[in-house]
Every structure is written in C-alpha cells, then in structure tokens.
C-alpha cells in the first residue's frame, strides 16, 4: 500500500499541511527536538488562500510566524492535544508561487489550497483563479505534484453544513488540470463530513484526505472538551448550574479553533471504516492523533492507504522518526 496517484508514488506517509511550513523549511523548535526528522515523509505545503490573509498569526515578510509561541495556538502536552485558530494566515498563492520554491522541489509533493471568501460564488471564483495561476506556471515544476483541496478548515468562519453541497462544485473546477496535466486532486475533510456524501464527489478526485482539525465544541459525546482545556460553571436556561467547556483562546481575544491530537485517532479510524463500508475504493490518506508508531496500525487496520503526521511534531516530536519508519514498513 502507498499513495500512488496518476501513476506517481506519493509514498505511504506524508506530513500534514503546515507541519513543515510553506516550502519544507520547518519551524524553529524542530532543531531542538531529538528524533524530529521528516526524512521519508512526502511534503505537503501549508494551506494557502488565493489572496493574502491576515488570520490570527502575525507573519514576517518571509511568511514566518513572528511570535515564538503564537497566541492562536494552545498546546496541552499531557493530554496530547492542540487547539489552534491560525485562520490560514499567509501571503497568498500568487506571492508564494512567485518565489519559485515549489517549482524547484525535486520529489513529488502536494500543494494545499482553500477558497475562503464569504459567499459560495466568491469561493468558486477564488478556485477558478487559483487554477489559472497553476496553469500559468505548471511547466516550471521540476517534480510531479498534487493539489490538496482543503474543504474543512474550522477557522475561516464558514458554515460546516455548506461543505457537502459545495464540494462537488469546487472540485469540478480542478478537473481541467487533473485531466490535461495529470495533477492529482485530493479533497481534505474533517470527520464531520458525511460519509454518504462521498458518492457525489468520488469521480472528481484521486484520493481522500481525512481529517482536518475538529471545530471547537463539536462531537461532545466523543470529545471531553472540558477535560482537555478546562471549564466553567454556567447558569442554564432552567436556572441550574452546568459545567461547560471554556475555550482557552477566548481569553486571548480569539474565537473558535480546531482540535488536533490524540482525541482524533479513534474518530478518524471510524470515518475510514465507514467509508470502506460504503464501498468507496478511493485511496485514503488518513491522519489525526498519530502520536506514536503503533497509532499508524490503527488507521492501517481501518483501511487507510497512507497516513500523515502533524501534531506529533509539537506533542511528541522525538517519536517522529520511529513513526515514519513504522508507516513506511507497514504501508509499502
């Protein structure tokens, strides 16, 4: 098993979008964590929007985080969880392509893109403009590359219920470059995306990527938000006191956020199993909650063809090297 798309082997293990930055440069703390070695991982770029976006993470003129410990990220090491509301801060696709850095990569990789405009019509138009940008420079790329179409970032202010109805239209825009230039298209969802809706898009993509972060407060029966991040007593409509989760980003002037880390592993495995149970045969690139080598086995048994690693770099960075080795051994 491996992620072979349009005749190109993208490997059995990828990094999560953003785990290695825009161009694979990584982050300052990577050099201080023994074992944090991405060798053997296929690179996936940080998700870019069409236009420059301020988001919640201040960036310098090279698109790097200005804050050593960004206020839009909360890390719970003991619980193995991260809550972030970066909000897709970035310089925009045109500026990133203008650097020529992606074009110089000599191994297969993925670009990650998301339309984030306020209305559906505007988001469709952003996707059209992004595809035109790619068409203009596609011949400059040394290596084959795929496009990961992010359809589920929780930090853009979109209604999650719109995703299922909008996915087919957004993915349809990429079909020209998918067919003529053999660029694989891989939509990325979170576990809230209804498995039954996959039948509407399976002809428009080469693989599926699951899971993006989980929006704050969702699936309370499966995620103990108050245990992970703390809570507060609130008087409900009946006058009784209730212990409710308290979003730690709120005190920093930031709303929402997306959860990654250990709580996602079982949810991702269930989603993959349900997808296979419905007869969907598309390759699945699964990740979320992989914090040690044996976690790879959980997603492999569920039916994943490849895995991706993300929050492990923040939470258990010394295990990255061993986890990559496990994925490459199991999924080849």
Secondary structure, 3 states (H helix, E strand, C coil): CCCEECCEECCCEEECCCCCCCCCCCCHHHHHCCCCCCCCCECECCCECCCCECCCCCECCCCCECCCCCCCEEEECCCCEEEECCCCCECCHHHHHHCCHHHHCCCCEEEEECCCCCCHHHHHHHHHHHHHHHHHHHHHCCCCEEEEEECCCCCCCCCHHHHHHHHHHHHHHCHHHHHHCCCCEEEEECCCCCHHHHHHCHHHCCEEEECCCEECCCCCCCCCHHHHHCEEEEECCCCCEEEEECCCCHHHCCCCCEEEEHHHHHHHHHHHHHHHHCCCCCEEEEECCCCCHHHHHHHHHHCCCEEEECCHHHHCHHHHHHHHHHHHHHCC
